[in-house]
């Protein structure tokens, strides 16, 4: 397994420049890097020329780009009957960046709207086809660029065993460049453990996000309420929380996983 710097890398590039950001990744002992951008702020996604320069600097160090991630909300929170064309445009721009910087994987979210309070009249079932329509636009462009689109359980809707597995199966009906990002903890946000998802979809895992969570039954500093269940979640250093990291490692090993 190859370890890649995700959290903090993009911020370092923005604040310190690509060379210093790569210095820090190397100092930490990483072999790869992962970029993160916001689709809503697509004017902050680097141009093709910038991406080509990044790729040159990264390869000169003997490093690799493991993935490009973009946070997106495909359906507009202010009008859930419409696709957010702004976010779709940002995702496509993110794909163009990924291709130019040399990433074969592109990870994106589907919905980051509403914060922690979901309107009672908003149901995923009523909007499913709209979400899929937007996601398929992105997957189609990714296929043209030779990039695989990967998804992780994320947010209030496309999360948990039933919903996430359905998303993957729905996307596979129309595209064959679909994979899974094994995020260690996101399913806790909908009151489920993550292990069953990855046992079911182990053959599709192309990338991994390592994290750990502290989960409490009452509010505490730095913790946020889950979308489902009366629990509060806080990021903690790996191996200091409740996630069974060894169990996920066994799933990955059993699947022959060799990615970042």
Secondary structure, 3 states (H helix, E strand, C coil): CCCEECCCHHHHHHHHCHHHHHHHHHHHCCCEEEEEEECCCHHHCCCHHHHHHHHHHHHHCCCEEEEEEEECCCECCCCCCCECHHHHHHHHHHHHHHHHHCCCEEEECCCCCCCCCCCCCCCHHHHHHHHHHHHHHHHHHHHHCCCEEEECCCCCCCCHHHHHHHHHHHHHCCCCCEEEEEECCHHHHHCCCCHHHHHHCHHHEEEEECCEEEEECCCCCCCEECCCCCCEEEEECCCCCCCCHHHHHHHHHHCCCCCC
